[in-house]
Amino acid sequence: MPHIEIDKDHCKGCGLCIEACPKGVIVFSTEINKLGYDGHPAEPKNEGCTGCGICFYTCPEPAAIIVYKEDKSA
């Protein structure tokens, strides 16, 4: 099943991935990451995620988002 993982300690909470997600499956977390940025990190809801990767390509922080696509070979 397609889904994403967001490393909250790399996320700076800019919200670009939230705005870019066509399915609206990313929200702001209620927690603050270990770096203590003013914004809250993004957090996936994952229900409805298609694994399109738009969030990955929109994110300015390398390694903050990992996209898992559906394995169609199985």
Buried (B, 14 or more C-beta within 10 A) or exposed (E): EBBBEBBBEBBBBBBBBBEBBEBEBBBBBEEBBEEEEEBBBBBBBBEEBBEBEBBBEBBEBEEBBEBEBEEEEE
